[in-house]
Amino acid sequence: MKGIILAGGNGTRLQPLTFVGSKQLAPVYDKPMIYYPLSVLMLAGIQDILIITRPAELPVFRSLFGDGRQLGLSIDYAGQDEPRGIADAFRVGADHIRGEECALILGDNLFHGANLPSLLRRSARKLRGCVLFGHQVADPQRFGVAEIDARGRLVSIEEKPERPRSNLAIPGLYFFDGGVVDVTKGLTPSARGELEITDVLRAYLEEGTAELVWLGRGVTWLDTGTHETLLDAARFVRDVQHRQGTRLGCIEEIAMYMGFIQPEDCHALGAGMGNSPYGQYVMERARDFSLGLPPVEFMEEI
């Protein structure tokens, strides 16, 4: 499965913070925002990833990740000269997808949960069209909303409805088969001039090949697109890390435990940041793994 991180947009809701760069590079506690969606794709077992962002910021992302080789990944980049909606990612990334299954995640979404990686891999294995995820929220009118029937089957999808038919919001994470590029080619822009992801989902729903997977209470989902939610996310990451002694979205650690890189490679990456607590953590995890002491909480995740 190919992976796409959509890290474009102008970040107008976060201005003036985004006057100086991409919102996906803004810090969420101890690491750039984009580390979190990247870590989700890695935990799903995805190693071939395209990052889509504004052309002016392509050099910054390349400086951050390079070609991904140090993490056992293949990372490529594409420019999106103006925001044209989430579904535009499939047009920009058509050469990357090349008719294969793909996962799309938004660059400002954070997910965390002990059962999340296994849930993602199960969903990928049984993919027969598209998989979207549902997460219960208190304010569904702010999001795309999924309606299910009494048997839990998906029956409708609405974009930011004034009167939501359910409280199941659709987070910015989707799995699609290789036909998604052709589906996107048939779209027309909405009234706000964007190619809507809900139109793509509805196309699969009408064909009977859209499946909703409920993330459940064990998974936390945060959209970090406003100043308040950005602060909420930083507090959440800080609290979890301080209480558990782990690091959320630690891409070096995940690469090692997923078998993408060796412990000595992970240790070297940590040593390159050795003066920071983050770098020291990465080195400690590499040493633990070399001694046969993988952390229990992480093994439950993978």
C-alpha positions in Angstrom: 0.0 0.0 0.0 1.2 3.5 -0.9 0.9 6.4 1.5 0.1 10.0 1.0 0.4 12.8 3.5 -1.5 16.0 2.5 0.5 18.8 4.1 -0.7 21.6 1.8 -3.0 24.5 2.4 -2.4 28.0 3.5 -3.1 27.4 7.2 -5.3 30.5 7.4 -6.9 29.5 10.7 -3.4 29.4 12.3 -2.2 32.8 11.1 0.0 34.6 12.0 1.8 31.4 13.0 1.7 30.1 9.4 3.1 33.3 7.9 6.6 31.8 8.4 5.9 28.3 7.1 3.7 25.2 6.8 1.4 24.5 9.7 2.5 20.8 9.4 5.9 22.0 10.6 4.5 23.7 13.7 5.6 22.1 16.9 3.2 19.8 18.7 5.0 19.6 22.0 8.4 18.1 21.2 8.3 17.4 17.4 6.9 18.8 14.2 3.2 18.2 13.6 3.9 16.0 10.5 5.7 13.4 12.6 2.3 12.2 13.9 0.6 11.4 10.6 3.9 9.9 9.3 4.0 7.6 12.3 0.5 6.4 11.7 1.4 5.3 8.1 4.5 3.6 9.4 2.5 1.7 12.1 0.2 0.6 9.3 3.2 -1.0 7.6 3.5 1.6 4.9 7.0 2.5 3.7 6.4 4.2 0.3 5.1 7.7 1.1 4.4 10.9 -0.8 4.3 14.2 1.0 2.2 16.9 -0.8 2.8 20.5 0.2 3.1 24.0 -1.1 6.0 24.4 -3.7 7.8 27.0 -1.6 8.0 24.6 1.4 9.2 21.5 -0.5 12.9 22.2 0.3 12.1 22.4 4.0 10.3 19.0 4.1 13.2 17.5 2.0 15.6 18.9 4.5 13.6 17.3 7.3 13.2 13.8 5.9 15.4 13.5 2.8 14.5 10.5 0.8 13.5 8.6 4.0 16.2 6.0 3.6 17.5 6.6 7.2 14.1 5.4 8.4 13.8 2.5 6.0 11.3 4.5 4.0 11.0 5.8 0.4 9.7 9.4 0.7 8.9 11.5 -2.3 7.5 15.0 -2.6 5.0 16.9 -4.8 3.9 20.5 -4.9 0.3 21.7 -4.7 0.3 25.3 -5.9 -3.0 26.1 -4.3 -5.5 24.3 -2.0 -8.1 22.6 -4.2 -9.6 20.2 -1.7 -8.5 17.0 -0.1 -9.4 14.9 -3.1 -6.9 16.9 -5.2 -4.3 14.8 -3.5 -5.1 11.9 -5.8 -4.6 14.0 -8.9 -1.3 15.4 -7.6 -0.3 11.9 -6.4 -1.5 9.9 -9.4 2.1 9.0 -10.5 2.9 7.9 -7.0 -0.2 5.7 -6.6 0.1 4.0 -10.1 -3.1 2.0 -9.7 -2.1 0.5 -6.3 -3.9 0.7 -3.0 -3.2 3.8 -1.0 -3.7 5.5 2.4 -4.3 9.2 2.6 -3.8 11.0 5.9 -4.1 14.7 6.5 -0.9 16.4 7.8 -2.7 18.1 10.8 -4.4 15.0 12.2 -3.1 13.1 15.3 -4.2 9.6 16.2 -3.2 7.6 19.3 -4.4 4.3 20.7 -3.0 0.9 21.7 -5.1 -1.0 19.2 -4.8 1.5 16.4 -1.9 -0.1 14.4 -3.5 -3.6 14.4 -6.9 -2.0 13.5 -5.3 -0.2 10.5 -3.6 -3.3 9.2 -6.7 -5.4 9.5 -8.6 -2.7 7.6 -5.9 -2.6 4.9 -6.0 -6.4 4.4 -9.8 -6.5 3.9 -9.9 -3.4 1.6 -12.5 -3.9 -1.1 -13.0 -0.3 -2.4 -12.5 2.2 0.4 -12.4 2.3 4.2 -13.2 5.4 6.1 -13.1 5.7 9.9 -15.7 7.0 12.3 -14.9 8.7 15.6 -17.5 9.8 18.1 -17.4 13.6 18.7 -19.5 16.2 20.6 -19.6 18.6 17.7 -20.1 16.6 14.5 -21.3 19.6 12.5 -17.7 20.7 12.2 -16.7 17.6 10.2 -17.8 15.1 7.6 -20.4 12.9 9.2 -21.1 9.2 8.7 -24.6 7.8 9.2 -25.0 4.1 10.0 -28.1 1.8 10.2 -29.1 -0.4 13.1 -26.7 -3.1 11.9 -23.7 -0.7 11.8 -23.6 -0.4 8.0 -22.7 2.9 6.3 -25.8 4.5 4.7 -24.9 8.2 4.1 -22.1 10.7 4.3 -22.5 14.4 4.8 -20.0 17.3 4.8 -20.4 19.6 7.8 -24.2 19.3 8.1 -26.2 21.8 10.1 -28.3 18.9 11.5 -26.0 15.9 11.7 -27.7 12.5 11.5 -25.1 11.0 13.9 -22.2 12.0 16.0 -19.7 9.9 14.0 -17.2 12.3 12.5 -14.9 11.1 9.7 -11.3 11.8 10.6 -8.6 12.7 8.0 -7.5 9.1 7.3 -8.7 7.0 4.4 -7.8 3.7 2.6 -8.6 3.3 -1.1 -8.2 0.8 -3.8 -6.3 1.6 -7.0 -9.3 3.0 -8.7 -9.4 6.2 -6.6 -7.5 8.2 -9.2 -10.1 7.4 -11.9 -12.9 8.3 -9.4 -11.3 11.6 -8.7 -11.0 12.4 -12.4 -14.8 12.5 -12.6 -15.3 15.0 -9.8 -16.3 18.6 -10.3 -15.4 21.3 -7.8 -18.0 22.1 -5.1 -19.6 25.4 -4.4 -16.5 26.5 -2.5 -14.3 25.6 -5.4 -12.7 22.4 -4.0 -12.7 18.7 -4.9 -14.4 17.2 -1.8 -13.3 14.0 -0.3 -16.9 13.3 0.7 -17.7 13.1 -3.1 -15.1 10.4 -3.5 -16.5 8.5 -0.5 -20.0 8.8 -1.8 -18.9 7.3 -5.2 -17.7 4.2 -3.4 -20.8 4.2 -1.2 -23.0 4.2 -4.2 -21.1 1.2 -5.6 -21.5 -0.6 -2.3 -17.8 -0.8 -1.7 -17.4 1.8 1.1 -16.9 0.4 4.6 -16.9 2.4 7.9 -14.6 1.2 10.7 -15.4 2.7 14.1 -12.2 3.7 15.9 -13.8 3.3 19.3 -13.2 4.9 22.7 -9.7 3.5 22.9 -8.4 5.8 20.1 -7.8 9.5 20.5 -8.1 11.7 17.4 -7.2 15.4 17.3 -7.4 17.8 14.5 -4.7 20.4 15.1 -5.9 23.0 12.6 -6.7 25.8 15.1 -4.7 27.6 17.8 -6.9 25.9 20.5 -6.7 22.4 19.1 -2.9 22.8 18.5 -2.5 23.6 22.1 -4.8 20.8 23.1 -2.7 18.4 21.1 0.5 19.6 22.7 -0.9 19.1 26.1 -2.2 15.6 25.3 1.2 14.6 23.9 3.0 16.0 27.0 0.6 14.3 29.4 0.8 10.9 27.8 4.6 11.0 27.5 5.2 12.2 31.0 2.8 9.6 32.5 3.9 6.6 30.4 7.6 7.4 29.8 7.1 6.9 26.0 7.2 9.2 23.0 4.2 9.6 20.7 5.0 9.8 17.0 8.6 8.8 17.6 9.4 7.8 14.0 12.9 6.5 14.7 11.6 4.1 17.4 8.7 3.0 15.2 11.0 2.4 12.2 13.1 0.1 14.4 10.3 -1.9 16.0 8.6 -2.3 12.6 11.8 -3.8 11.2 12.4 -1.0 8.8 15.9 -0.2 10.3 18.3 -2.0 12.7 18.8 -1.0 16.3 22.3 0.4 15.5 20.7 2.6 12.9 18.1 3.8 15.4 20.9 4.5 17.9 22.8 6.5 15.4 19.7 8.7 14.6 19.3 9.3 18.3 23.0 10.2 18.7 22.6 12.9 16.1 20.1 14.5 18.5 21.9 13.5 21.6 21.8 16.8 23.4 18.0 16.7 23.4 15.7 14.5 25.6 14.2 13.2 22.4 17.6 12.0 21.1 18.4 10.4 24.4 15.1 8.6 24.4 15.7 7.2 20.9 19.2 5.9 22.0 17.7 4.3 25.1 15.0 2.5 23.0 17.7 1.2 20.7 19.8 -0.1 23.6 16.7 -1.7 25.1 15.8 -3.4 21.9 19.4 -4.7 21.5 19.1 -6.2 24.9 15.8 -7.9 24.1 13.8 -5.6 26.2 11.1 -4.1 23.9 8.6 -2.0 25.8 5.4 -3.9 26.5 3.1 -1.0 25.6 4.7 -0.6 22.1 4.5 -4.4 21.4 0.8 -4.2 22.2 0.5 -1.5 19.5 2.3 -3.4 16.7 
